[in-house]
Amino acid sequence: MEWVRKITPIQGLVMIGTIAVMVGSILIASQSYFSYLEVTEAANGCYDIGGVPIIEKSGPGMTNFHCNME
């Protein structure tokens, strides 16, 4: 625990900043992955029944989905 006392305030801020960036990156990556899964599952379900998917996305999420059966 001796090393904890040797950490300067700047080093503490750098460590906290690095951890915050890593956590933010993980959250953004997981949100992107689950959005991809949502769109892929919806599109595959539409193709399975013989339709063509019409997908509207806004930001990370799907806002509108329609399976065109024509």
PDB file of N, CA, C, O and CB in Angstrom:
ATOM      1  N   MET A   1       0.821  -1.200   0.000  1.00  0.00           N
ATOM      2  CA  MET A   1       0.000   0.000   0.000  1.00  0.00           C
ATOM      3  C   MET A   1       0.862   1.261   0.000  1.00  0.00           C
ATOM      4  O   MET A   1       0.340   2.376  -0.017  1.00  0.00           O
ATOM      5  CB  MET A   1      -0.932   0.000   1.206  1.00  0.00           C
ATOM      6  N   GLU A   2       2.157   1.083   0.019  1.00  0.00           N
ATOM      7  CA  GLU A   2       3.078   2.219  -0.010  1.00  0.00           C
ATOM      8  C   GLU A   2       2.937   3.013  -1.312  1.00  0.00           C
ATOM      9  O   GLU A   2       3.082   4.236  -1.317  1.00  0.00           O
ATOM     10  CB  GLU A   2       4.525   1.734   0.157  1.00  0.00           C
ATOM     11  N   TRP A   3       2.654   2.311  -2.417  1.00  0.00           N
ATOM     12  CA  TRP A   3       2.563   2.978  -3.702  1.00  0.00           C
ATOM     13  C   TRP A   3       1.371   3.926  -3.781  1.00  0.00           C
ATOM     14  O   TRP A   3       1.389   4.879  -4.560  1.00  0.00           O
ATOM     15  CB  TRP A   3       2.476   1.958  -4.803  1.00  0.00           C
ATOM     16  N   VAL A   4       0.339   3.674  -2.985  1.00  0.00           N
ATOM     17  CA  VAL A   4      -0.840   4.551  -2.988  1.00  0.00           C
ATOM     18  C   VAL A   4      -0.465   5.940  -2.470  1.00  0.00           C
ATOM     19  O   VAL A   4      -0.970   6.945  -2.969  1.00  0.00           O
ATOM     20  CB  VAL A   4      -1.979   3.945  -2.123  1.00  0.00           C
ATOM     21  N   ARG A   5       0.391   5.998  -1.505  1.00  0.00           N
ATOM     22  CA  ARG A   5       0.806   7.289  -0.943  1.00  0.00           C
ATOM     23  C   ARG A   5       1.690   8.062  -1.899  1.00  0.00           C
ATOM     24  O   ARG A   5       1.789   9.284  -1.788  1.00  0.00           O
ATOM     25  CB  ARG A   5       1.537   7.084   0.370  1.00  0.00           C
ATOM     26  N   LYS A   6       2.338   7.379  -2.844  1.00  0.00           N
ATOM     27  CA  LYS A   6       3.254   8.039  -3.775  1.00  0.00           C
ATOM     28  C   LYS A   6       2.545   8.601  -5.008  1.00  0.00           C
ATOM     29  O   LYS A   6       3.178   9.283  -5.815  1.00  0.00           O
ATOM     30  CB  LYS A   6       4.325   7.067  -4.209  1.00  0.00           C
ATOM     31  N   ILE A   7       1.260   8.336  -5.172  1.00  0.00           N
ATOM     32  CA  ILE A   7       0.515   8.826  -6.338  1.00  0.00           C
ATOM     33  C   ILE A   7       0.247  10.318  -6.170  1.00  0.00           C
ATOM     34  O   ILE A   7      -0.278  10.755  -5.146  1.00  0.00           O
ATOM     35  CB  ILE A   7      -0.826   8.042  -6.520  1.00  0.00           C
ATOM     36  N   THR A   8       0.615  11.092  -7.191  1.00  0.00           N
ATOM     37  CA  THR A   8       0.361  12.534  -7.161  1.00  0.00           C
ATOM     38  C   THR A   8      -1.076  12.797  -7.614  1.00  0.00           C
ATOM     39  O   THR A   8      -1.698  11.927  -8.223  1.00  0.00           O
ATOM     40  CB  THR A   8       1.380  13.302  -8.069  1.00  0.00           C
ATOM     41  N   PRO A   9      -1.606  13.981  -7.325  1.00  0.00           N
ATOM     42  CA  PRO A   9      -2.973  14.294  -7.785  1.00  0.00           C
ATOM     43  C   PRO A   9      -3.126  14.208  -9.306  1.00  0.00           C
ATOM     44  O   PRO A   9      -4.172  13.782  -9.795  1.00  0.00           O
ATOM     45  CB  PRO A   9      -3.367  15.687  -7.320  1.00  0.00           C
ATOM     46  N   ILE A  10      -2.105  14.605 -10.052  1.00  0.00           N
ATOM     47  CA  ILE A  10      -2.176  14.533 -11.520  1.00  0.00           C
ATOM     48  C   ILE A  10      -2.248  13.075 -11.971  1.00  0.00           C
ATOM     49  O   ILE A  10      -3.024  12.742 -12.867  1.00  0.00           O
ATOM     50  CB  ILE A  10      -0.949  15.239 -12.167  1.00  0.00           C
ATOM     51  N   GLN A  11      -1.447  12.208 -11.360  1.00  0.00           N
ATOM     52  CA  GLN A  11      -1.486  10.794 -11.712  1.00  0.00           C
ATOM     53  C   GLN A  11      -2.849  10.190 -11.369  1.00  0.00           C
ATOM     54  O   GLN A  11      -3.356   9.346 -12.107  1.00  0.00           O
ATOM     55  CB  GLN A  11      -0.366  10.028 -10.988  1.00  0.00           C
ATOM     56  N   GLY A  12      -3.435  10.616 -10.265  1.00  0.00           N
ATOM     57  CA  GLY A  12      -4.766  10.144  -9.901  1.00  0.00           C
ATOM     58  C   GLY A  12      -5.805  10.559 -10.928  1.00  0.00           C
ATOM     59  O   GLY A  12      -6.670   9.765 -11.298  1.00  0.00           O
ATOM     60  N   LEU A  13      -5.722  11.810 -11.392  1.00  0.00           N
ATOM     61  CA  LEU A  13      -6.661  12.282 -12.413  1.00  0.00           C
ATOM     62  C   LEU A  13      -6.480  11.537 -13.727  1.00  0.00           C
ATOM     63  O   LEU A  13      -7.456  11.214 -14.403  1.00  0.00           O
ATOM     64  CB  LEU A  13      -6.489  13.779 -12.640  1.00  0.00           C
ATOM     65  N   VAL A  14      -5.236  11.266 -14.085  1.00  0.00           N
ATOM     66  CA  VAL A  14      -4.972  10.524 -15.322  1.00  0.00           C
ATOM     67  C   VAL A  14      -5.536   9.113 -15.223  1.00  0.00           C
ATOM     68  O   VAL A  14      -6.123   8.614 -16.184  1.00  0.00           O
ATOM     69  CB  VAL A  14      -3.458  10.474 -15.617  1.00  0.00           C
ATOM     70  N   MET A  15      -5.366   8.468 -14.079  1.00  0.00           N
ATOM     71  CA  MET A  15      -5.912   7.118 -13.906  1.00  0.00           C
ATOM     72  C   MET A  15      -7.434   7.129 -13.960  1.00  0.00           C
ATOM     73  O   MET A  15      -8.032   6.273 -14.613  1.00  0.00           O
ATOM     74  CB  MET A  15      -5.440   6.516 -12.578  1.00  0.00           C
ATOM     75  N   ILE A  16      -8.064   8.073 -13.293  1.00  0.00           N
ATOM     76  CA  ILE A  16      -9.531   8.164 -13.312  1.00  0.00           C
ATOM     77  C   ILE A  16     -10.028   8.477 -14.721  1.00  0.00           C
ATOM     78  O   ILE A  16     -11.024   7.910 -15.169  1.00  0.00           O
ATOM     79  CB  ILE A  16     -10.023   9.247 -12.320  1.00  0.00           C
ATOM     80  N   GLY A  17      -9.338   9.374 -15.419  1.00  0.00           N
ATOM     81  CA  GLY A  17      -9.714   9.700 -16.791  1.00  0.00           C
ATOM     82  C   GLY A  17      -9.588   8.502 -17.716  1.00  0.00           C
ATOM     83  O   GLY A  17     -10.450   8.268 -18.562  1.00  0.00           O
ATOM     84  N   THR A  18      -8.517   7.747 -17.553  1.00  0.00           N
ATOM     85  CA  THR A  18      -8.318   6.555 -18.379  1.00  0.00           C
ATOM     86  C   THR A  18      -9.406   5.520 -18.120  1.00  0.00           C
ATOM     87  O   THR A  18      -9.928   4.917 -19.058  1.00  0.00           O
ATOM     88  CB  THR A  18      -6.938   5.944 -18.111  1.00  0.00           C
ATOM     89  N   ILE A  19      -9.743   5.317 -16.872  1.00  0.00           N
ATOM     90  CA  ILE A  19     -10.807   4.370 -16.532  1.00  0.00           C
ATOM     91  C   ILE A  19     -12.143   4.848 -17.095  1.00  0.00           C
ATOM     92  O   ILE A  19     -12.924   4.042 -17.601  1.00  0.00           O
ATOM     93  CB  ILE A  19     -10.906   4.187 -15.001  1.00  0.00           C
ATOM     94  N   ALA A  20     -12.412   6.149 -17.012  1.00  0.00           N
ATOM     95  CA  ALA A  20     -13.675   6.692 -17.535  1.00  0.00           C
ATOM     96  C   ALA A  20     -13.768   6.499 -19.050  1.00  0.00           C
ATOM     97  O   ALA A  20     -14.831   6.154 -19.565  1.00  0.00           O
ATOM     98  CB  ALA A  20     -13.804   8.191 -17.185  1.00  0.00           C
ATOM     99  N   VAL A  21     -12.667   6.718 -19.762  1.00  0.00           N
ATOM    100  CA  VAL A  21     -12.669   6.527 -21.216  1.00  0.00           C
ATOM    101  C   VAL A  21     -12.880   5.056 -21.559  1.00  0.00           C
ATOM    102  O   VAL A  21     -13.614   4.735 -22.494  1.00  0.00           O
ATOM    103  CB  VAL A  21     -11.347   7.035 -21.835  1.00  0.00           C
ATOM    104  N   MET A  22     -12.247   4.169 -20.814  1.00  0.00           N
ATOM    105  CA  MET A  22     -12.415   2.734 -21.067  1.00  0.00           C
ATOM    106  C   MET A  22     -13.850   2.293 -20.820  1.00  0.00           C
ATOM    107  O   MET A  22     -14.405   1.537 -21.618  1.00  0.00           O
ATOM    108  CB  MET A  22     -11.463   1.922 -20.188  1.00  0.00           C
ATOM    109  N   VAL A  23     -14.457   2.746 -19.739  1.00  0.00           N
ATOM    110  CA  VAL A  23     -15.851   2.385 -19.436  1.00  0.00           C
ATOM    111  C   VAL A  23     -16.788   2.953 -20.509  1.00  0.00           C
ATOM    112  O   VAL A  23     -17.702   2.265 -20.963  1.00  0.00           O
ATOM    113  CB  VAL A  23     -16.261   2.910 -18.027  1.00  0.00           C
ATOM    114  N   GLY A  24     -16.560   4.198 -20.910  1.00  0.00           N
ATOM    115  CA  GLY A  24     -17.381   4.799 -21.962  1.00  0.00           C
ATOM    116  C   GLY A  24     -17.263   4.039 -23.275  1.00  0.00           C
ATOM    117  O   GLY A  24     -18.258   3.835 -23.970  1.00  0.00           O
ATOM    118  N   SER A  25     -16.061   3.625 -23.613  1.00  0.00           N
ATOM    119  CA  SER A  25     -15.857   2.859 -24.843  1.00  0.00           C
ATOM    120  C   SER A  25     -16.578   1.524 -24.795  1.00  0.00           C
ATOM    121  O   SER A  25     -17.182   1.102 -25.781  1.00  0.00           O
ATOM    122  CB  SER A  25     -14.373   2.634 -25.086  1.00  0.00           C
ATOM    123  N   ILE A  26     -16.514   0.866 -23.660  1.00  0.00           N
ATOM    124  CA  ILE A  26     -17.200  -0.419 -23.511  1.00  0.00           C
ATOM    125  C   ILE A  26     -18.713  -0.239 -23.633  1.00  0.00           C
ATOM    126  O   ILE A  26     -19.383  -1.054 -24.267  1.00  0.00           O
ATOM    127  CB  ILE A  26     -16.847  -1.067 -22.155  1.00  0.00           C
ATOM    128  N   LEU A  27     -19.253   0.818 -23.034  1.00  0.00           N
ATOM    129  CA  LEU A  27     -20.691   1.069 -23.125  1.00  0.00           C
ATOM    130  C   LEU A  27     -21.129   1.357 -24.556  1.00  0.00           C
ATOM    131  O   LEU A  27     -22.155   0.846 -25.005  1.00  0.00           O
ATOM    132  CB  LEU A  27     -21.077   2.232 -22.227  1.00  0.00           C
ATOM    133  N   ILE A  28     -20.366   2.162 -25.269  1.00  0.00           N
ATOM    134  CA  ILE A  28     -20.705   2.481 -26.662  1.00  0.00           C
ATOM    135  C   ILE A  28     -20.601   1.240 -27.540  1.00  0.00           C
ATOM    136  O   ILE A  28     -21.455   1.014 -28.398  1.00  0.00           O
ATOM    137  CB  ILE A  28     -19.784   3.591 -27.205  1.00  0.00           C
ATOM    138  N   ALA A  29     -19.559   0.434 -27.333  1.00  0.00           N
ATOM    139  CA  ALA A  29     -19.390  -0.780 -28.127  1.00  0.00           C
ATOM    140  C   ALA A  29     -20.527  -1.768 -27.869  1.00  0.00           C
ATOM    141  O   ALA A  29     -21.032  -2.384 -28.807  1.00  0.00           O
ATOM    142  CB  ALA A  29     -18.039  -1.436 -27.816  1.00  0.00           C
ATOM    143  N   SER A  30     -20.935  -1.927 -26.611  1.00  0.00           N
ATOM    144  CA  SER A  30     -22.009  -2.875 -26.316  1.00  0.00           C
ATOM    145  C   SER A  30     -23.341  -2.389 -26.873  1.00  0.00           C
ATOM    146  O   SER A  30     -24.138  -3.191 -27.360  1.00  0.00           O
ATOM    147  CB  SER A  30     -22.122  -3.097 -24.807  1.00  0.00           C
ATOM    148  N   GLN A  31     -23.587  -1.091 -26.806  1.00  0.00           N
ATOM    149  CA  GLN A  31     -24.826  -0.554 -27.371  1.00  0.00           C
ATOM    150  C   GLN A  31     -24.843  -0.756 -28.885  1.00  0.00           C
ATOM    151  O   GLN A  31     -25.881  -1.103 -29.449  1.00  0.00           O
ATOM    152  CB  GLN A  31     -24.979   0.947 -27.025  1.00  0.00           C
ATOM    153  N   SER A  32     -23.724  -0.547 -29.535  1.00  0.00           N
ATOM    154  CA  SER A  32     -23.633  -0.748 -30.980  1.00  0.00           C
ATOM    155  C   SER A  32     -23.860  -2.210 -31.341  1.00  0.00           C
ATOM    156  O   SER A  32     -24.555  -2.514 -32.310  1.00  0.00           O
ATOM    157  CB  SER A  32     -22.269  -0.282 -31.501  1.00  0.00           C
ATOM    158  N   TYR A  33     -23.281  -3.104 -30.571  1.00  0.00           N
ATOM    159  CA  TYR A  33     -23.428  -4.538 -30.827  1.00  0.00           C
ATOM    160  C   TYR A  33     -24.887  -4.981 -30.681  1.00  0.00           C
ATOM    161  O   TYR A  33     -25.401  -5.711 -31.528  1.00  0.00           O
ATOM    162  CB  TYR A  33     -22.535  -5.343 -29.870  1.00  0.00           C
ATOM    163  N   PHE A  34     -25.549  -4.544 -29.616  1.00  0.00           N
ATOM    164  CA  PHE A  34     -26.936  -4.958 -29.411  1.00  0.00           C
ATOM    165  C   PHE A  34     -27.876  -4.318 -30.434  1.00  0.00           C
ATOM    166  O   PHE A  34     -28.895  -4.914 -30.782  1.00  0.00           O
ATOM    167  CB  PHE A  34     -27.386  -4.599 -27.998  1.00  0.00           C
ATOM    168  N   SER A  35     -27.557  -3.127 -30.916  1.00  0.00           N
ATOM    169  CA  SER A  35     -28.334  -2.524 -31.990  1.00  0.00           C
ATOM    170  C   SER A  35     -28.180  -3.340 -33.273  1.00  0.00           C
ATOM    171  O   SER A  35     -29.149  -3.566 -33.999  1.00  0.00           O
ATOM    172  CB  SER A  35     -27.896  -1.063 -32.222  1.00  0.00           C
ATOM    173  N   TYR A  36     -26.953  -3.778 -33.538  1.00  0.00           N
ATOM    174  CA  TYR A  36     -26.693  -4.630 -34.704  1.00  0.00           C
ATOM    175  C   TYR A  36     -27.486  -5.928 -34.608  1.00  0.00           C
ATOM    176  O   TYR A  36     -28.082  -6.367 -35.592  1.00  0.00           O
ATOM    177  CB  TYR A  36     -25.188  -4.937 -34.828  1.00  0.00           C
ATOM    178  N   LEU A  37     -27.496  -6.545 -33.424  1.00  0.00           N
ATOM    179  CA  LEU A  37     -28.250  -7.785 -33.244  1.00  0.00           C
ATOM    180  C   LEU A  37     -29.742  -7.575 -33.468  1.00  0.00           C
ATOM    181  O   LEU A  37     -30.406  -8.410 -34.082  1.00  0.00           O
ATOM    182  CB  LEU A  37     -28.012  -8.347 -31.849  1.00  0.00           C
ATOM    183  N   GLU A  38     -30.266  -6.462 -32.974  1.00  0.00           N
ATOM    184  CA  GLU A  38     -31.691  -6.177 -33.128  1.00  0.00           C
ATOM    185  C   GLU A  38     -32.062  -6.056 -34.604  1.00  0.00           C
ATOM    186  O   GLU A  38     -33.053  -6.638 -35.046  1.00  0.00           O
ATOM    187  CB  GLU A  38     -32.066  -4.888 -32.379  1.00  0.00           C
ATOM    188  N   VAL A  39     -31.282  -5.313 -35.356  1.00  0.00           N
ATOM    189  CA  VAL A  39     -31.568  -5.119 -36.778  1.00  0.00           C
ATOM    190  C   VAL A  39     -31.400  -6.426 -37.548  1.00  0.00           C
ATOM    191  O   VAL A  39     -32.215  -6.749 -38.411  1.00  0.00           O
ATOM    192  CB  VAL A  39     -30.651  -4.034 -37.367  1.00  0.00           C
ATOM    193  N   THR A  40     -30.347  -7.176 -37.238  1.00  0.00           N
ATOM    194  CA  THR A  40     -30.092  -8.438 -37.933  1.00  0.00           C
ATOM    195  C   THR A  40     -31.203  -9.451 -37.682  1.00  0.00           C
ATOM    196  O   THR A  40     -31.660 -10.113 -38.614  1.00  0.00           O
ATOM    197  CB  THR A  40     -28.752  -9.021 -37.497  1.00  0.00           C
ATOM    198  N   GLU A  41     -31.637  -9.574 -36.446  1.00  0.00           N
ATOM    199  CA  GLU A  41     -32.705 -10.518 -36.128  1.00  0.00           C
ATOM    200  C   GLU A  41     -34.012 -10.122 -36.816  1.00  0.00           C
ATOM    201  O   GLU A  41     -34.716 -10.982 -37.347  1.00  0.00           O
ATOM    202  CB  GLU A  41     -32.910 -10.596 -34.610  1.00  0.00           C
ATOM    203  N   ALA A  42     -34.339  -8.842 -36.812  1.00  0.00           N
ATOM    204  CA  ALA A  42     -35.569  -8.391 -37.468  1.00  0.00           C
ATOM    205  C   ALA A  42     -35.506  -8.638 -38.972  1.00  0.00           C
ATOM    206  O   ALA A  42     -36.472  -9.119 -39.564  1.00  0.00           O
ATOM    207  CB  ALA A  42     -35.812  -6.899 -37.188  1.00  0.00           C
ATOM    208  N   ALA A  43     -34.380  -8.312 -39.586  1.00  0.00           N
ATOM    209  CA  ALA A  43     -34.240  -8.505 -41.032  1.00  0.00           C
ATOM    210  C   ALA A  43     -34.276  -9.983 -41.392  1.00  0.00           C
ATOM    211  O   ALA A  43     -34.934 -10.364 -42.360  1.00  0.00           O
ATOM    212  CB  ALA A  43     -32.935  -7.875 -41.535  1.00  0.00           C
ATOM    213  N   ASN A  44     -33.585 -10.818 -40.634  1.00  0.00           N
ATOM    214  CA  ASN A  44     -33.593 -12.256 -40.926  1.00  0.00           C
ATOM    215  C   ASN A  44     -34.982 -12.854 -40.775  1.00  0.00           C
ATOM    216  O   ASN A  44     -35.372 -13.720 -41.559  1.00  0.00           O
ATOM    217  CB  ASN A  44     -32.618 -12.985 -40.013  1.00  0.00           C
ATOM    218  N   GLY A  45     -35.726 -12.406 -39.782  1.00  0.00           N
ATOM    219  CA  GLY A  45     -37.099 -12.883 -39.617  1.00  0.00           C
ATOM    220  C   GLY A  45     -37.973 -12.500 -40.799  1.00  0.00           C
ATOM    221  O   GLY A  45     -38.824 -13.276 -41.232  1.00  0.00           O
ATOM    222  N   CYS A  46     -37.760 -11.311 -41.312  1.00  0.00           N
ATOM    223  CA  CYS A  46     -38.526 -10.854 -42.480  1.00  0.00           C
ATOM    224  C   CYS A  46     -38.145 -11.664 -43.724  1.00  0.00           C
ATOM    225  O   CYS A  46     -39.019 -12.079 -44.485  1.00  0.00           O
ATOM    226  CB  CYS A  46     -38.285  -9.341 -42.732  1.00  0.00           C
ATOM    227  N   TYR A  47     -36.843 -11.888 -43.930  1.00  0.00           N
ATOM    228  CA  TYR A  47     -36.406 -12.694 -45.073  1.00  0.00           C
ATOM    229  C   TYR A  47     -36.932 -14.122 -44.977  1.00  0.00           C
ATOM    230  O   TYR A  47     -37.259 -14.733 -45.995  1.00  0.00           O
ATOM    231  CB  TYR A  47     -34.877 -12.705 -45.163  1.00  0.00           C
ATOM    232  N   ASP A  48     -37.013 -14.654 -43.770  1.00  0.00           N
ATOM    233  CA  ASP A  48     -37.485 -16.030 -43.573  1.00  0.00           C
ATOM    234  C   ASP A  48     -38.921 -16.218 -44.029  1.00  0.00           C
ATOM    235  O   ASP A  48     -39.287 -17.303 -44.480  1.00  0.00           O
ATOM    236  CB  ASP A  48     -37.364 -16.420 -42.115  1.00  0.00           C
ATOM    237  N   ILE A  49     -39.740 -15.180 -43.919  1.00  0.00           N
ATOM    238  CA  ILE A  49     -41.135 -15.310 -44.353  1.00  0.00           C
ATOM    239  C   ILE A  49     -41.343 -14.781 -45.773  1.00  0.00           C
ATOM    240  O   ILE A  49     -42.481 -14.658 -46.226  1.00  0.00           O
ATOM    241  CB  ILE A  49     -42.057 -14.568 -43.385  1.00  0.00           C
ATOM    242  N   GLY A  50     -40.246 -14.466 -46.482  1.00  0.00           N
ATOM    243  CA  GLY A  50     -40.332 -14.078 -47.882  1.00  0.00           C
ATOM    244  C   GLY A  50     -40.505 -12.599 -48.130  1.00  0.00           C
ATOM    245  O   GLY A  50     -40.893 -12.199 -49.227  1.00  0.00           O
ATOM    246  N   GLY A  51     -40.227 -11.780 -47.138  1.00  0.00           N
ATOM    247  CA  GLY A  51     -40.389 -10.341 -47.305  1.00  0.00           C
ATOM    248  C   GLY A  51     -39.068  -9.623 -47.486  1.00  0.00           C
ATOM    249  O   GLY A  51     -37.994 -10.225 -47.469  1.00  0.00           O
ATOM    250  N   VAL A  52     -39.182  -8.331 -47.656  1.00  0.00           N
ATOM    251  CA  VAL A  52     -38.014  -7.452 -47.760  1.00  0.00           C
ATOM    252  C   VAL A  52     -38.119  -6.427 -46.628  1.00  0.00           C
ATOM    253  O   VAL A  52     -39.106  -5.695 -46.551  1.00  0.00           O
ATOM    254  CB  VAL A  52     -37.936  -6.743 -49.183  1.00  0.00           C
ATOM    255  N   PRO A  53     -37.129  -6.366 -45.764  1.00  0.00           N
ATOM    256  CA  PRO A  53     -37.219  -5.445 -44.621  1.00  0.00           C
ATOM    257  C   PRO A  53     -36.979  -4.000 -45.026  1.00  0.00           C
ATOM    258  O   PRO A  53     -36.122  -3.701 -45.857  1.00  0.00           O
ATOM    259  CB  PRO A  53     -36.219  -5.842 -43.548  1.00  0.00           C
ATOM    260  N   ILE A  54     -37.750  -3.118 -44.425  1.00  0.00           N
ATOM    261  CA  ILE A  54     -37.549  -1.675 -44.561  1.00  0.00           C
ATOM    262  C   ILE A  54     -37.252  -1.176 -43.149  1.00  0.00           C
ATOM    263  O   ILE A  54     -38.117  -1.195 -42.273  1.00  0.00           O
ATOM    264  CB  ILE A  54     -38.823  -0.937 -45.210  1.00  0.00           C
ATOM    265  N   ILE A  55     -36.029  -0.735 -42.950  1.00  0.00           N
ATOM    266  CA  ILE A  55     -35.567  -0.367 -41.613  1.00  0.00           C
ATOM    267  C   ILE A  55     -35.149   1.089 -41.597  1.00  0.00           C
ATOM    268  O   ILE A  55     -34.399   1.540 -42.463  1.00  0.00           O
ATOM    269  CB  ILE A  55     -34.400  -1.267 -41.164  1.00  0.00           C
ATOM    270  N   GLU A  56     -35.639   1.823 -40.606  1.00  0.00           N
ATOM    271  CA  GLU A  56     -35.197   3.195 -40.379  1.00  0.00           C
ATOM    272  C   GLU A  56     -34.479   3.232 -39.040  1.00  0.00           C
ATOM    273  O   GLU A  56     -34.986   2.742 -38.031  1.00  0.00           O
ATOM    274  CB  GLU A  56     -36.399   4.205 -40.408  1.00  0.00           C
ATOM    275  N   LYS A  57     -33.294   3.819 -39.050  1.00  0.00           N
ATOM    276  CA  LYS A  57     -32.520   3.931 -37.813  1.00  0.00           C
ATOM    277  C   LYS A  57     -32.245   5.395 -37.539  1.00  0.00           C
ATOM    278  O   LYS A  57     -32.058   6.197 -38.454  1.00  0.00           O
ATOM    279  CB  LYS A  57     -31.192   3.128 -37.901  1.00  0.00           C
ATOM    280  N   SER A  58     -32.225   5.717 -36.279  1.00  0.00           N
ATOM    281  CA  SER A  58     -31.846   7.050 -35.841  1.00  0.00           C
ATOM    282  C   SER A  58     -30.898   6.881 -34.675  1.00  0.00           C
ATOM    283  O   SER A  58     -31.292   6.419 -33.604  1.00  0.00           O
ATOM    284  CB  SER A  58     -33.092   7.915 -35.450  1.00  0.00           C
ATOM    285  N   GLY A  59     -29.653   7.256 -34.882  1.00  0.00           N
ATOM    286  CA  GLY A  59     -28.668   7.051 -33.833  1.00  0.00           C
ATOM    287  C   GLY A  59     -28.408   5.575 -33.656  1.00  0.00           C
ATOM    288  O   GLY A  59     -28.286   4.845 -34.640  1.00  0.00           O
ATOM    289  N   PRO A  60     -28.323   5.126 -32.434  1.00  0.00           N
ATOM    290  CA  PRO A  60     -27.982   3.720 -32.210  1.00  0.00           C
ATOM    291  C   PRO A  60     -29.156   2.759 -32.327  1.00  0.00           C
ATOM    292  O   PRO A  60     -28.948   1.550 -32.427  1.00  0.00           O
ATOM    293  CB  PRO A  60     -27.375   3.570 -30.867  1.00  0.00           C
ATOM    294  N   GLY A  61     -30.379   3.266 -32.317  1.00  0.00           N
ATOM    295  CA  GLY A  61     -31.529   2.360 -32.278  1.00  0.00           C
ATOM    296  C   GLY A  61     -32.361   2.356 -33.542  1.00  0.00           C
ATOM    297  O   GLY A  61     -32.291   3.278 -34.355  1.00  0.00           O
ATOM    298  N   MET A  62     -33.146   1.309 -33.693  1.00  0.00           N
ATOM    299  CA  MET A  62     -34.049   1.180 -34.809  1.00  0.00           C
ATOM    300  C   MET A  62     -35.332   1.925 -34.465  1.00  0.00           C
ATOM    301  O   MET A  62     -35.949   1.646 -33.437  1.00  0.00           O
ATOM    302  CB  MET A  62     -34.327  -0.313 -35.141  1.00  0.00           C
ATOM    303  N   THR A  63     -35.748   2.880 -35.319  1.00  0.00           N
ATOM    304  CA  THR A  63     -36.943   3.667 -35.031  1.00  0.00           C
ATOM    305  C   THR A  63     -38.184   3.111 -35.711  1.00  0.00           C
ATOM    306  O   THR A  63     -39.295   3.253 -35.199  1.00  0.00           O
ATOM    307  CB  THR A  63     -36.731   5.097 -35.457  1.00  0.00           C
ATOM    308  N   ASN A  64     -37.995   2.468 -36.882  1.00  0.00           N
ATOM    309  CA  ASN A  64     -39.144   1.962 -37.607  1.00  0.00           C
ATOM    310  C   ASN A  64     -38.722   0.716 -38.365  1.00  0.00           C
ATOM    311  O   ASN A  64     -37.641   0.667 -38.952  1.00  0.00           O
ATOM    312  CB  ASN A  64     -39.722   3.036 -38.569  1.00  0.00           C
ATOM    313  N   PHE A  65     -39.590  -0.297 -38.345  1.00  0.00           N
ATOM    314  CA  PHE A  65     -39.329  -1.533 -39.078  1.00  0.00           C
ATOM    315  C   PHE A  65     -40.622  -1.968 -39.754  1.00  0.00           C
ATOM    316  O   PHE A  65     -41.691  -1.988 -39.144  1.00  0.00           O
ATOM    317  CB  PHE A  65     -38.783  -2.655 -38.131  1.00  0.00           C
ATOM    318  N   HIS A  66     -40.493  -2.315 -41.028  1.00  0.00           N
ATOM    319  CA  HIS A  66     -41.639  -2.823 -41.788  1.00  0.00           C
ATOM    320  C   HIS A  66     -41.155  -3.937 -42.693  1.00  0.00           C
ATOM    321  O   HIS A  66     -40.118  -3.819 -43.347  1.00  0.00           O
ATOM    322  CB  HIS A  66     -42.325  -1.691 -42.618  1.00  0.00           C
ATOM    323  N   CYS A  67     -41.904  -5.006 -42.723  1.00  0.00           N
ATOM    324  CA  CYS A  67     -41.567  -6.134 -43.602  1.00  0.00           C
ATOM    325  C   CYS A  67     -42.484  -6.079 -44.819  1.00  0.00           C
ATOM    326  O   CYS A  67     -43.673  -6.384 -44.717  1.00  0.00           O
ATOM    327  CB  CYS A  67     -41.706  -7.513 -42.852  1.00  0.00           C
ATOM    328  N   ASN A  68     -41.945  -5.697 -45.952  1.00  0.00           N
ATOM    329  CA  ASN A  68     -42.711  -5.542 -47.188  1.00  0.00           C
ATOM    330  C   ASN A  68     -42.846  -6.916 -47.846  1.00  0.00           C
ATOM    331  O   ASN A  68     -41.847  -7.542 -48.200  1.00  0.00           O
ATOM    332  CB  ASN A  68     -42.022  -4.515 -48.160  1.00  0.00           C
ATOM    333  N   MET A  69     -44.064  -7.372 -48.003  1.00  0.00           N
ATOM    334  CA  MET A  69     -44.324  -8.706 -48.546  1.00  0.00           C
ATOM    335  C   MET A  69     -44.655  -8.698 -50.024  1.00  0.00           C
ATOM    336  O   MET A  69     -45.094  -9.723 -50.545  1.00  0.00           O
ATOM    337  CB  MET A  69     -45.444  -9.348 -47.797  1.00  0.00           C
ATOM    338  N   GLU A  70     -44.470  -7.610 -50.711  1.00  0.00           N
ATOM    339  CA  GLU A  70     -44.800  -7.553 -52.153  1.00  0.00           C
ATOM    340  C   GLU A  70     -43.748  -8.178 -52.999  1.00  0.00           C
ATOM    341  O   GLU A  70     -43.877  -8.208 -54.223  1.00  0.00           O
ATOM    342  CB  GLU A  70     -45.003  -6.135 -52.598  1.00  0.00           C
TER     343      GLU A  70
END
